[in-house]
Amino acid sequence: MVKRCVWGTCNSDDRYKHKPHMSGVEFFPIPKPKTRLEETLQWVKACGRKDYVVSNVNKHAYVCSKHFVDGRPTTQHPYPIMATPLKQTVHKSRKLPFDRATVHIKASITTPTTSKIVDQVWMDVGAYVTLNGSNTSKDQPLQATPHFCEELKVDADHTYYAVKRGFNVQTTSISTQTDITMAEMDSLTDNMMDTGSMKRKNLMNDIMKDNKSCKFYTGVSLAVFCFILNFLRKKASSMVYWNSADTSERENSETPRKGPRRILDIKEELALTLLRLRRGFDTKTLGDMFAISESSVCRIFTTWLNLMYHDLKFLVRWPSREQVLKKMPKCFKHFKKTKCIIDCTEFFVQKPSLPSAQRITYSSYKHHNTFKCLVGITPRGSFSFISDLFTGSISDRKIVQDSGFLQKVEYGDDIMADRGFLIRGDLALKGATLNIPPFSMGKQMCANATTKTRRIARARIHVERAIGRLKNFTLLQRTIPLRMKHTFNQVVKVCAILCNLDSQLVK
């Protein structure tokens, strides 16, 4: 990327390093307003350009070394030298029209090299340059003197640069500088900060105004939101934020780099995380809503997602037989030994580029590339088991064997499932039984089989309701981008945790 100096009328450009006026010139980026606003204001003020303000500062804004007392920003002189602002807009100059009626000056007096230097001198419209004590203008022809070429080689844009080396260069200011007071700078800084703060305050007021709004935006009630906030507050106040960059070099450094300043408070960060899960907002939308950058949204969301997963995972637990029997719903009166109802659910995923990955993620049931997980609920409708994600082509039996579900099953347990779960033999090895609707085997079922099928369907429907509650979190309804494949396990499990904090599903 081309580096150009934005100071005054400076023409320093790193594309012309071969030219004499660019010898030894370095470029220093202007501090970014998001992190160092006060320094940015000082640099912009020093540039002296009426049309150049803080909003124009980007990663391509530089000031060259000609405008620093020490040739670079130092502790003693951190800011550029103040430029004289121009009243009129600077336009690129052009060569003077050739006067054909005038007798040509001899080549011995004006050389081609001298002509180029003269043109360069006239490009400085911000000052009248006096050479050897005499005023020079467009209407006065230049006369060659013994020191003419040496004097004209001075860059008229940087008069202090020439005076430092003893050249006879004088400038006359054609404008005045109005200083911005520190109070005005502080006021401007406060106003910029207040805009984002007010936006976040209004958003939080909308979310927290009542139970209905909180449930709509975050998926939990006000009481549950406050419980999560108070439970995680201590760890959240001192947690290290996730960073996708490789930090091994920084960790080994004796003086680690200072991290970014925390813009959102803990309550706002929790709200941002729940908003993304429940409403499925992308990072750009959330960045605008909370007046922060997209990278900050990603960092906050991933950090809080992992914190909630590790510290709240105890809420998805495998119950004891006594706990299940104590609160058995009426619809399970014919299946009192039932401890868990299982089913599989799938989530659409972005199509991989590798053919082998496409094959193993393709689901013949959904006719799409998917991730698949096994879920188990108690008779009351709470999630008691959530497996890791598997590829969409895996069978129901295989996912039961590989997910760790069989390690949870105890002797005497009764597991209710759909016909596709051919795991009776696997459960028998654990001393457990399988309760699935009977197969018709191509014949009409008898009355007892029909009654059993109806009763199982009536009881098993609650696992479908639980999965439906889980997929009310909009982020789970979207197609998963491949960049999220490493964190989507936590997304599914945190959503299941939040479902368990909701009201009882089966009365």
N, C-alpha and C positions, 0 to 999 in steps of 0.2 A: 504494500500500500504506500502511495506517495505521501511524504511528510512535507508539509508547508508550514511556515511560521505565520501565526495569526496576529502578531504584534504590529500595531500601527499600519504603516505602508511597507513593511518589510517584504522583500522578495526572495527570501531564503527558501530554497527548494532542493530536496535531496536528489532530484533527477539531474541536477547540474553541479555535482560535486567536483567536476573537472575544472570549473571556472574559478578564477582567482578569488572572487569575493566569498566563495564557499569553502575556502581552505580552513580546515580545523573546526568547522561549525558542527555542533551537535544539537539534537532536538530533544526537548523534555516535555512529556505530556502534561496537560493541564489537569489538576486534581479533579476527581469526579464529584459532582454535586451531591450525589446520594450518600456519600460517606464523609466527604470533607467540604461541606458547603461554604464555610467561612473562608477557607483558603481559595476555593474556586472564585468567590466574589472578588478577592484581592487580585488574583491573576487577571480576571476579566477587566477589572477597573484599570489595571496597569496597561492593558493592551490599547486603551484609548480609542476604541472603535464604537461609534454611536450605534451601529447596527448589529453589534456583537454582544449578546446577553448570555445569562447563565443557561437558558434553554438551548442555545446553540452548541454548548459544549458536549462533545462526544469523544469516542476513543481515537478519533483522527485529529484532535485539536492539539497543536504543539506550539511551543515558544522556543526559538533557537538560542544558542549560548551567547549571541551577541548582546542580549538584553539583560544579562545578569552581571552584577558587579564582580563576582568571582568566576564568571564564565559558566556557572551552573548553580542550581539552588543549594544553598548552604544553611547551616543553623543560624549564622549571623545575618545573612541576606537571603531569606527563603523566597522572596517575590521578585518578579522582573522589575526593571527600572520603569518609572512612569512615562508613558508616551503622551505626546501632545495631540489631543483629539482634533479631528478635522471638521470644519463647518460644512464643507461641500463633499459630495460623493466623489470618490477617486475613480477616474476613468483611465483606461490604458491609453498612453500617448502614442502618437504616430509621427513619422518623419515629417519635417517641414517641406512644403511644396517647393519645387525647384524654380528659382527665378531665372527664366531664360534670358531676360534683358540684362542681367548683371554679368559682368565679365567674370569668367571663371578664375578662381584663385589657384595659384600655382600649386602643383602637387607637392612641392618641397615644403610648403607651409602647412597644409592640412593633409594628413595621411588617412587612409581608410581606417586604421586603428583608432585614430583620434576621433573620427566621425562617429564611430560606434560608442565611444565613451561619452561624447557630447549628448547623443540621444539618450544614454542611460541617465545622465545628470538631469535632463529635462523631465524624466519620469517622476521626479520628486516634486509633487505639486504642493506639498505641505510646508515648504520653506523656500525662501529666496537665498540662494547660495552666493556668497561673495568670495571670489578668488583673488588673492593678492591685493585685497583691499578695495577692489573695484567691482561695482554691480554688473552682473551679466544677465541679459534677457534675450528673448527670442529675436527682438528687433536689432540687437547689437551683434555684429560679427565677432567671433572669437579670434583673438590674435595669439599666435604661438609665442611662448616665452621659454627660456631655458628650463623652467620647472613646470611647464604646462602639463605635460603628460603625467608627471608624478603626482601633481595635485588632483588631476581629473580622475585618477584611479581610485580615489577615496569614494567609498559608498556613501552617497549623500543621504541615504535613509538612516544612517547611524552616525550622527555627528559627534556624539561622545566618543565613539570608537576612533574617529580621526583625531580629535583634540588630544586624546590620550597619547597619540604618537606624534604630536607636534605639528600637524597640518594646520594651515591657516584657513579654517572653515568657520563661518559665523552663520547663525540661524536667527531668524526673527519670527516669533510666534504670531500666528494670525487668529488664535482663539484662546479662550480661558478655560481653566479646569475647575469644575465644581466638585468638591470633595463630598463623598458620601460619609456621613457620620457613623460611628460605631453603633449608635442607638438605632439608626435606620437599618443597618445591616442585621442587628439582632432582631428587630421587628420583622424584617423580611424572612429571616430564618424561622421565627416563631410562627409566622403565617403559613409557611410551607408545611411545617410540622402539624399545625392545627388542622389543616385541610384533611390530611389522612386520618388524624385522630377523631375528627368529627364524623367522618364517613364510617369508621369502625364503630364509634359510639352509637350512631343511629342504627347500624346493622344489628348490633348486639341488643339494642332496645327492642327491635322488631322480633328477634328470635326469642327473647326471654320475657316477652310481655304477658304470655299466658301459656297454659299447658298445650293448647291446640297448636299454637305457633311453634313452640319448641318441638312438639312431636312431628310437625310437618317438615321443619328444616333439618332436625338432627335425628329423628327416629326414636327418641326417648323422651320421657316426661321431664318436667322441671326437677322433680325430686331425684330421678335417676341421674340427670345431668349433674346436679350438685353432689350426689354421692360419688360419681366418677371423679369429679374435680377435686373433692376433698381427699379421696383415697389416693390419688396420684400426685397431689400437689407437692409433697416433699421431694419425691424423686424427679418430678418435672422441673423443679426449680434449679436442680444441679446436674441435669442430664447433658450428655455430649451429643450434639446434633449430628445426624447422619450426613456424610459427604461422599459423593460418588468418586471423587478424585483419589488417587493413590497418595496416602498420607505417611508412608513409611519413611520417606526422606525427612518430613517435617517432625515426625516423632523422634527421630534420632538426633535432631538438631538441638544444640544447647539452648538456643533462644527461640522457642516455638513462635510461629506467627500468631498474632492476635486475631481471634475470630470475629465475625460480624456482630455488631451491636444488636441486642434483642429488641425488635420493634413491637411485636405483639406481646401482650401479657399471657399468662397461662390459660386463663379463661377463653381468650380469643383464639389461641392455638387449638384448644380442644374443640371449640365451635367450628373452626376451619376443617379439622379432621372429620368431624361428624357430618358436616355439610357435604364434603366430597363423597363420603360413603352413602349417605341417604339420598341426596339429590343428584349425584353423579356429575357435578360441575367440573369442567376442565381447569387446568392450572391457570390459563389466561383469565378466565372469568373470576376465579377466586382471587387472583392477583389484583384485579380491578376492584373487587368488592372490599378487600382489606387494605388496599393502597400499598401493596408490596410487589416485589418482582416474582416472576414465575419460578425462578430457581429457589427463592425463599419458600414458596408454597410447596414445592417438591421436598425440600429439606424438612420442613415442619411436618408435613403429612407422613413421610416415611418414618421419621423419628417417633412421632406419637403412635403410629400404627404398631410399631414394634414394642413400644412401652406398654400399650394396652394389651397386646397379645401375651407378653410375658407376665404381667402383673395381674391380669384378670382371667387367665385361662382356668383358674380353679372353679370358675362359675359353670364350666362345662365338665361335669363329673359323672362317673359311673355310680349309680345308686346301689345301696344294699337291698336285698330282697325284703327286709323288714320295712324300709322306707317306702318301697313301691306298694306293698300290701296295705300299709297304713292309710294311704291316700289314693286308693284305686277308684277310678271313675266308674259310673254305673254302666257305661257302654261296654266295659270289659268284664261284666259279671259272669259271662260264659268262658272267659279266658283269664282266670285269676292268677295263673302261674306266669303270665306274660311279664317279662322284664324289660324288653326293648322291641321296638318296631323299626325295621331298617328299610332303607331304599337308597337308590342312587340318583344323583342329579348332575346335570352337565351345564357347562358355561362355554359360550362361544369364544373362540380364540382366533386371532389374526392368522391367516394362512402362511405357514412357513415357506421359505424359499427352497429348502432342500426337499427333494422328492421323498426321501426316507422319512423325514419329519412330517410331511404331509400325510403319508400313509398311516403312520401310527397315531396321529391325532384325529384322523377322519372317523366320524361316528356314523355308522350305517343307520342308526335310529334317528338322529337329528339331521343327517345329510349335510353335515358341516364339520369343520375342524373344531374340536372341543377339548376341554379339560373335564375330567369326571371325578367325583368324590362320593364316598359312602357316608351317609348320615344315619344316626340312630337317635330315636326319641324315647322318652319314658311314656307310660300310659297317660300322664297328665300333659304331655305335649312339649316338655322341655328337652332341649338337645342334650343328650348324654354321651354322644360320640360324633366327632367330625374327623374324617380321615384327611391325609394329605391329598393333593391333586394328582391324578393319574391321566395318562393320555386317553383320548376318547374311544379308541378301539378295544380297550380292555374289557373283558367279560365281567359280569356281576360276581361270579364265583371267584375269579382270580383276584378281584379287588378286595373281597372279604378275606382271602388267604394272605394277601400281601400288606393289608392296611394296619394290621395289629388288632383287629376287632376280636379275633378268636382268643387272644390273650386276656381279654376282659371278661369273657364268658366263664361262668362258674357252674359247678355241678348242680343239676336240677333246674337250671334256667330254661325258660321257654321263649324262643325268638319268633316273632311274627314277621313275615315277608311276603313278597309277591311270588308268582309262579316261576319267575326267571332265576330265582336264587336256589340253585341245586346244591345246597350245602348241608344236606341232612347227614351225610357221612362225616363231614368235618365236625359238626356239632356233636355227633354221637361220640366221637373220640374224647370230647370234653365232658361227657355225661349230660349234655343239654339236648333239647328237642326243638324241632322246627315246625311252625304252624303256618301252612300256606293253603290257599284254596285248592281243592281236589281237581285233578285233571279229568276231563270228560273222555279222553281216549277215543274220540270220534263217535261216541255213543251219547244218548240222552242220559243226563245224570238223574240219579234217584232223588227222592224227596229229601233224604237226610243230607246228601251231598249239596243239594241246592240250598238248603237252610244253612249249612256250615259256610258255604261260599258267601251268602248274604251277610252273615254275622261277621265274618272276617273282613269283608269289604267295608262294613259299617265301622269296624274298629280301626282298620288300616287307613281309612281316609284321613285320619288326623296327621299322619306323617306327610301326606300331600299338603295339608294346610300349613304344617310347620315349614315345609320347603317354600310354600308360597309366601309366608311371612318373611323368610330369609331373603327371597328375591324381591321383596319390596324395596330393598336397598338398591337404588338405581344403578350404582356402579357395577353390580352383579348382572344387570340386564344388558349391559353394553358388550360389544366384542372386545375381548381383552387384547390390548396391544402387546406385542412380544417383549417390549422393554419392561413390562410389569410382571413377567413370568416368575421372577424371583421373589416378589412380594405378594403375589395373589393368594398364596396359602394363608398368609396372615390376614388378608382382606376378608376371606370367607370365614375364617375362625373368629375374627373380631365381630363380624356381623352376627354370627351365631351367639356370641356372648351377649351382644346387645338385645337379641331376641329373648334370651333367657331372663333379662332384666325387665322384660315387658310383662303385661298381665298374663294370668294363666290361660292357656289355650283351650284345654279340655276341662269342663266343670265336673 
